[in-house]
Every structure is written in structure tokens, then in C-alpha cells.
Amino acid sequence: MKKSIRKELLEKRKALSEKEVNLKSKKIIARLLELPQILKAERIHVYYPINNEVDIRPFIEWLWEKGKKVIMPRANFETHELDNYYIITFGQLEETHLGLHEPYTTSPLHLGSPDVIIVPGVAFGEDRNRLGYGGGFYDRFLNESISLRIGVAFEMQIVKQIPAEKHDQRMDLIITEERIIS
């Protein structure tokens, strides 16, 4: 079930034009910037978009302008965990395998729970469950965190329900260009 949802929605997202991604992403960012939790947060964990994910780079730049501490992950493929680093510029990122843009390991390490984690996904359910690429990186990270979890996705990535297993981590909020699911 998860495999078929993942395959279908990755294909749909891949079919979006650059213009569609930019337009929808701007609407999602506008919703993010209206959240009191974002305005109050000091440390926010973000991702660098790949494969037509919601483009939150303008949001990250806004965070820097506001003096917020920005944290980004680097995937550890041996442990299937995320190592998290403080980032003050996109120049601290290098392209790694699978087209990921990740922090250099010389960046300052972040330990503990950020105030907010902005979570990408392949699909999200209206039940606030998330479907990622299948590596379990975010589930392990979220399991050890007490942070507010905000999934960001295009409306076409929302399905009625994502089958959940014991280790799967649910979002607190999901933001699309059309609505906020809570």
C-alpha cells in the first residue's frame, strides 16, 4: 500500500512545472509565516528541497533575516539517522549523494530538540501521518524530539489516510497551499 502511494505521488509531484512549484510554495510559506509558533520559535529545523518538494528556501532566508537559528540535516546512511547542523548561509551546503544538499560536517552541530521541525514528505494523510522516501530518517529523528512538527506539502500530496506502523511519527500540523490540517 505505502509503495503504491509513494510511487503515484512521486510521479504526480515530478510532473509539476517549476512555475506551479514556485506559486504553490509561496502560498505555503505565507501560511507558515502566519503561525504564532513560527514567529515565537528561536531554533527551526528545515530541509533543502529536492525532487519538486515544497521550495522553502525563501522561508529559510526569512528565518536568517529575523535572526532565527536555522538547523539542517545531513543523512547518515550507516545509522539511518539525521545529524543536524546550524546553518547561516546556503554556502555551508554541499551536494551529496541522491542530489541532496547537506551541511558540511565542519558546520556547528546541533544537539537536542529544535522549537519547530519543518518536515518534507512524499505524501501526508488527513490523519496527519506522513509517508517519506522509505529510509526512516525523519521517523527516528522525530521519535527523539519534543518539537512542534509541521509537514509541508502540495494539496495533491494529501490522501485520506496513510497506513501507519508503530515507528511512524505523526505531524502536529500539515500545511498546503489550500489549507492547514491540524
Residue, then its C-alpha position, 0 to 999 in steps of 0.5 A: m500500500k505505502k509503495s503504491i502511494r509513494k510511487e503515484l505521488l512521486e510521479k504526480r509531484k515530478a510532473l509539476s512545472e517549476k512555475e506551479v512549484n514556485l506559486k504553490s510554495k509561496k502560498i505555503i510559506a505565507r501560511l507558515l509565516e502566519l503561525p504564532q509558533i513560527l514567529k515565537a520559535e528561536r531554533i527551526h529545523v528545515y530541509y533543502p528541497i529536492n525532487n519538486e518538494v515544497d521550495i522553502r528556501p525563501f522561508i529559510e532566508w526569512l528565518w536568517e533575516k529575523g535572526k532565527k537559528v536555522i538547523m539542517p540535516r545531513a543523512n547518515f546512511e550507516t545509522h539511518e539517522l539525521d545529524n543536524y547542523y546550524i546553518i547561516t548561509f546556503g554556502q555551508l551546503e554541499e551536494t551529496h549523494l541522491g542530489l541532496h544538499e547537506p551541511y558540511t560536517t565542519s558546520p556547528l552541530h546541533l544537539g537536542s530538540p529544535d522549537v519547530i521541525i519543518v518536515p518534507g514528505v512524499a505524501f501526508g494523510e488527513d490523519r496527519n501521518r506522513l509517508g517519506y522516501g522509505g529510509g526512516f530518517y525523519d521517523r527516528f529523528l522525530n521519535e527523539s524530539i519534543s518539537l512542534r512538527i509541521g509537514v509541508a506539502f502540495e494539496m495533491q500530496i494529501v490522501k485520506q489516510i496513510p497506513a501507519e506502523k508503530h515507528d511512524q511519527r505523526m505531524d502536529l500540523i500539515i500545511t498546503e497551499e489550500r489549507i492547514i490540517s491540524 
